[in-house]
Amino acid sequence: MAVYTEIDDEELAGFVAQYDIGTATGLKGIAEGVENTNYLLQTDRGSYILTIYEKRVDPDDLPFFLGLLDHLSNKGVPCPPTIHGRDGKALRHVAGKPAAVQTFLRGIWPKRPQAAHCGEVGAALARMHLAGLDYPASRPNDLSVDGWAELVAATAVRADEVAKGLAGEIATEYEYLSANWPRDLPTGVIHADLFPDNVFFMGDKLTGLIDFYFACTDALAYDLAICLNAWCFERGGEFNITKARRLISAYREVREVSAAELAALPLLARGSALRFLLTRLYDWLNQVDGAMVKPKDPMEYRQKLRFHQRIEGPGAYGLD
Amino acid sequence: MAVYTEIDDEELAGFVAQYDIGTATGLKGIAEGVENTNYLLQTDRGSYILTIYEKRVDPDDLPFFLGLLDHLSNKGVPCPPTIHGRDGKALRHVAGKPAAVQTFLRGIWPKRPQAAHCGEVGAALARMHLAGLDYPASRPNDLSVDGWAELVAATAVRADEVAKGLAGEIATEYEYLSANWPRDLPTGVIHADLFPDNVFFMGDKLTGLIDFYFACTDALAYDLAICLNAWCFERGGEFNITKARRLISAYREVREVSAAELAALPLLARGSALRFLLTRLYDWLNQVDGAMVKPKDPMEYRQKLRFHQRIEGPGAYGLD
């Protein structure tokens, strides 16, 4: 939610001239996106998103992300294709940092997602999974079991500052998940961060998926579990089984989900809840003075974790 | 540099329907503008700025500001006209707060203003002053001598935390300015905050003036003095006489400046420097924990104040 990097006038003109997109007529920093600096770049030809990659993105991963956007959008997945420069390259530099330009997608992210939105997301997620199956590159998921171990260690001493008993609860859960984490589910490219603010709609119709900067190669059903957590709980913390049913059934109409994947869903949802609990807890405990981003509440994900721990099986998600 | 107010989906649709501007196709929070929440609102008809007025703007002042934009843009001043609703009203409400929609102006604010930009600003400022002469409403300048007195009192105890001797320096300057402040210069509507980030350009050509939320009725030459401070110093703090000459001479080509106004310029520039020194100092000393705005350095304006204190007369600004 901030502009970390400003672009001087002459540098902007020189940067835009590397593309065949016309002349800049507007540049506004966008107050969304925690990881990178995003500008809405307007030219006499159209609207674009100019992203400057800040230190939380590994530059070595950028070819994977940008190539993925091209691959998926070529296959009809509604994600923003990257604009390539006159020399054919999509990954460029501005203000001394890696940068890329993407087509602007119309639509607005839903502040209060409804069941219809969840259905659209389920279907789009499945289409993205199918389209990504033949993407030639791969990238390990830094925020799976091994990554959790590092975050468990980094937060253990101070976790109880946030809530009494939290460190113990996290350690026990981590131990259980690492011992039981499924290793043989179908894998492919997953988005890994498909929260409502990364999905655009016009009314009830999905128009775009954005922010693929956590995308990686992992169990496809894990992506569905992330969406269960991101889309199917109410603001008060209650699980909405109608939304879950719409999400999962719409997904299954596009991609066949195996019995093993369905059986693993509660465990995957626990893993997803632990992942966001850990990263939010870490950010909460390591707030930077003067940072322009408000950390998100880690406790929201402890509540979600406990929900998935308590259920009997995937039937609790409305599956038949 | 923040979005303070989010708008729910249904509320947005209902709000946009109050105007004849089509259907919303995009809404992005803009990371600029310290005082209010600004969204770039896109519809199937065009681009607009949706401003939600936060607590630092007095709602009673909004008719003055919005009427002024209409008045000035009707007279050809390049500022964004307000969009009126189907019922004719420009000032509306969204998310429980006052809000207005303005036409989007093309152009980009200059990160490193050149002398040519200063000339354009001088001419546009003068045109704005002439166009505002018959604006029927008036609004006192809260941040003139009386307002400074309050800020001097509010910062006196802690000013020396920022720089040793600062409280005394401010008190002496305030005493001098309040005893000598000119009361008989030509007045009219002034912008009062025409910094580079409030002026758009396409290349060297000025395309727009924005952010009139400090506009008030005061000495016209005081606005010129504010621009001297905002546009004619280099990043290292050096005064650039070439830029000042361009600014003032372009202004004088459009509006005749009296001998009294010219003679008063150094004093007005000291007053302007004290005004921004005081407001920045106040914000610096009263930083809100978790605020998403970085306070600006007050010391920049102490340096500018000292420059204007030292000069012999208005000739130092390149006047002939």
Interface residues (C-beta under 8 A of the other chain):
Chain A: M1 A2 V3 E6 I7 D8 D9 E10 L12 A24 T25 G26 L27 K28 G29 I30 A31 E32 L40 Q42 S47 F104 R106 G107 I108 P110 K111 R112 M202 G290 M292 V293 K294
Chain B: M1 A2 V3 E6 I7 D8 D9 L12 T23 A24 T25 G26 L27 K28 G29 I30 A31 E32 L40 Q42 S47 F104 R106 G107 I108 P110 K111 R112 M202 G290 M292 V293 K294
